[in-house]
Amino acid sequence: DVTEIEEKEAQAKEEEQIIKEQELSNLLHEKRYLKALGLAISLDRPHTVLTVVKAILKETDGRKHLEENIVRLRKDQK
């Protein structure tokens, strides 16, 4: 049945999304901002990207760290 296959695919995508959201939360908690920034961009979460940027700016030498992180992003992420 096609409906059952579609439901399983939708459930798999939802589970993957939940796992990525948890990973993002963990990265922020661990202050691994470059990975968090990249993941937030790939998840198309502009508000989360802003949250990561604000967290970086709150750190000592935040502006410098933000610049370093942005430079290290892939071209498609920028």
N, C-alpha and C positions, 0 to 999 in steps of 0.2 A: 504494500500500500504506500503510495507516494506521500500521503499526509503524515504517516508515521516517520518516514525518512526525513521529511522537512522539519518535523517537531524535534527529532533527535539532533539535526544540524543546528537548529535555533538554540536548543539547550546547550550544545557544545560551545557555541559562540558566546552565550551568556556566561557560562562557566569560565571561559577564557578571559572574558571581560572582568569578571570578579577577581580572578587571579592577578590580572594586571593591575587592577585598582589596589589590591592588597600589597603588591610589590611596590607600587608607587608610594603608598603610605609608609612602608618600611624604609624605602630609600630616603624619604623626607625625615623620618625619625632618626636615621643613621647619618643624616647630613651629607648624603652622597648626591649632591645637587646636580652634577653633570648628567648622571644617569636618570635622575628624577625629571630633569628638564627635557631630556630626549624622549622619555616615556610619555610625559604629559603632552608633548607635541605630537607624538605618534598616535596617541589616543584622541587627538583633536579636542583637548580640554584647555581652552584659552584661560579660563579662570584659574585652573591649577597651575598653568605656566606662570601666571601673575603671582600666585602664592609662592612658587619656588623662587621667582625673581626677588620678591620682597624678603623671603627668608635669607637669601644670599646677601642682600643689602644690609640686613641687620647684623651680620657677622662683622668681626674686626676686619678692616680692609675690604669691606663688602663690594665696593665699586670695582676694585681691582680684581677680585674673585669673579664678579659677574662678567667682566670683560674677558677674563681667561676662559670662563666656561662657554661663552658665546663663540669665541674663536674656535673652540674645540668641537662645536657642533658640526654635523655634516651639512653640506651645502643645501640639501633638500629640506633640512630642518630649520635653517635660517629663513 
